[in-house]
Amino acid sequence: MLSYEEEVSGYDLKKWADSSIRNFYWSPSHSQVYSELKKLERHGFAESRVDSENSLRGRRLYRITPAGRDAVTAWSGHTPVDRPVLKHHVMLRVMFGHLSSPTRLKEFLRDYIADVGGIERQVAVDARRAESQPGRTYSHIVLNWAQRHYAAERSLAQQLIEDIDTAEAILAEAAHDETSEHPHPVPGRWREVEQRVRESNSGDAAKSI
C-alpha cells in the first residue's frame, strides 16, 4: 500500500485495505498494521514522522523508502505466485450434508447468497472509488474482477440449491443399516475405486507414450 508513494498513517492503511484488498484477499487488524509498519521501519523499507502541522497533530505518518520500493518491486515482479487456497465453510457443510437435511442445507445456502450479494454491492462501491483515481487503475480492475467473482459465487450457490434434491434422491439409494444412523458408502469401496482410477490413468499414460 505504501508503494503508491503517499504518506499515510496506520489508520489510513487499515481503511484503505478494508476498501480494496479485503474484497479479494484479506484485511489485517489495526494491531497487525502497526506491527508490520514497525517491522518495515526496522528493515529500512519505510520511514515515519509525527505530524505536528495539521488538525490531526500527533499522528505518525509513514512513507516508503527507496530500499522499500526496490524490495516490493522485486517481490511483485519476481517472487513465485502461490496458488489460491480455498477454505469454503459453506461447501464444507454441504459436503457432509448426509448429517443434515436438504431443508437445512438450503437455508445455509440462501443465507450465504444474501451475504455474498451484500459483499458484491460493497465491492461495486469500492470499485467506483478506485475508478475516480487514475493512479489506482489496477486496483479498479481487480475490484471489478472481485465483483464478477461474487456474482459467480451467488450463481454457483443457487445451482447447488437445485443440486441438493438430486443428491438426496441418490443418497436414498445408499447403504443404510442398523449399524449407522446415516446412509454411508460401502466400507472399503473407496479403495477399489481408487485402484481403478489409478489403473485407468496408467493406461492413458502408456497410450500417450
Secondary structure, DSSP 4 states (H G I P E B T S, - for coil): -GGG---EEHHHHHHHHHTTGGGTT----HHHHHHHHHHHHHTTSEEEEE--SSTTTT-EEEEE-HHHHHHHHHHHHHSPPPPP----HHHHHHHTGGGS-HHHHHHHHHHHHHHHHHHHHHHHHHHHHHHT-GGGHHHHHHHHHHHHHHHHHHHHHHHHHHHHHHHHHHHTTSB--TT-SS-BPPTTHHHHHHHHHHHHHHHHHHHH-
